[in-house]
Amino acid sequence: MIKRAGALAHDSSEDLDSEWSNPITGESSEAFSRFREYRDLGAVRTFTNIARTSNISVSAVAQMALKYHWRDRVWAYDYHNQRQAEVQLARQRKEARETAIKLSMAMQSVAAYGLVELQQKIKSGQALDMSVSELVAIAQLGQKLVDQGLGREPDGGTLMKITVMKDGEPYDFSMKNGEDEPVN
């Protein structure tokens, strides 16, 4: 192994694993046991804690740590655990995205049936029982879905204007104070 910038550099994950899982050359089982205890303390990892539990001086623990490269070995251990946590989190994010996509597709399927029903009402001349704001929301959502599916034009696309006609004249459907009914 090559020592670089205060940490050990490694050729393989086996080298990494063996640094904290197995005693190093010349390390007694007692010293390795103290190393494992130190390694497993995590955020409260100190030589003082090991000295207390082992009933030896802090300086004796520090000498042992120096001799058997505890700091480099726990750095490798912590790095490995952090990488494993990142891999697990990436898997969970991927699973969450896949679940969200399946749910979205199911919701789109339900919405498609609702749209078919609305289209059938329109063809048969039945009233839709929808406010103007609901119709506008459907049109806006439709445009949003198209944009998401096809992507936006580099120049920002074209301006879409929706004009609602009532009795042959353009109808002002500006909303007043967030109410559902249009202002005439």
Secondary structure as UniProt FT lines:
FT   STRAND          2..4
FT   TURN            5..6
FT   STRAND          7..9
FT   HELIX           13..21
FT   TURN            25..26
FT   HELIX           29..40
FT   HELIX           42..44
FT   HELIX           47..54
FT   HELIX           58..67
FT   TURN            68..69
FT   HELIX           70..124
FT   HELIX           132..150
FT   TURN            154..155
FT   STRAND          165..166
FT   TURN            167..168
FT   STRAND          169..170
FT   TURN            177..178
//
